[in-house]
Amino acid sequence: MKKVINLFLITTALVIFSCNKEKEQNAIFTYRAVDGCSWLIQLPNGNLLEPVNLSDFNVTPYEGKKISIRYKVSDGASICMMGELVKLTSLKEK
């Protein structure tokens, strides 16, 4: 019985910690000259992300610039409304 409980606890811990990991994704910068918008991030599947903390990173965006990102979905609303609001946790230039 003790082995079953230990196995259950280990499995539960693995599931919890694996769900919290952010996946690194390739993406590109794209610019939208629409009211309230500026630099967005486009994922390979075409989805757009609107970073709320782009200024936290020492990067100069330009159209089509290849990057690698990690992010968490952010609560809130935006005037831009062109993509999902996200907080970047990592941004690397390629």
N, C-alpha and C positions, 0 to 999 in steps of 0.2 A: 504493500500500500504506500509506503514511504517513497518508493521509486516512482510510482505513478504521480504522486503529488509533486515531486521534484521535476519530473518531466513536464508536467502541466505548467509549473512556474517558469521553467526555462523557455518553453514554447511561447507562453504569454509575454514574457519579457522581449523575446526576439520579435514578435509581431508588433509590439508597441514601439520599440526602437526603430524597426525598419519602416514603419509608417511615418515617422517624424523626419526621415532623411529627405533632403531636397535633392532633386536630380539636376545635375548640370546639363544645360541645354545650349545648343548652338542657336544663334539668332543674328539678326541684322538691325541696324538703326534705320528708321524711316521717318521722314519729316512730313507732317500734315499742317499745311497753312490754312487751318480752319480756326475760327474763334475758340479760344481756350485751349488749343492744342499746340504742340510743338514736336518734340522728339518722342517717338513711340518705338517700341521694340517689336519686331515681327518674328514670330516663330516659324520653323520650317513648314508647319501645317497651315500657315496663313493667318493664324490668330494674332491679334494685336494686344500688346500689354502697355499700359500707361504707368511708368515708374513714378512713384511719389517721392523718391529720394535720389534721383539721378545725380544731383549736385554733391552727394556724399562721396562720389568716386572721381578720381583724377583722370577723366577721359574727355576727349574732344569728339563729340559725335559728328558724323557726316553721313549723307545718304548712302546706304548700302554697306556701311562699315560692318565687318564681321566681328562678332563678339561671342563670348560664352558667359552664360548667366546662371545664377541660382536666385530663387525668389520665393516669397510667401504672398499669398493673396491678402490684400489690404482692405479693410472696411472703409466705407465712405462713398462720397459721390464726387463727380467731376463735371466741369462745364464741357470738357472735350467729348466725353461719352463715345470714344472711338475704340476703346479697348478695356480690358479688365485692369482695375487698379491693383498694382503690386508694389511690395517693398523689396528692393533688390538686397540680397544678402551677399552676393558676390558678382563681380563684373570683371571680365578679363578681355583684353583686346587680342584678336587673333592675327 
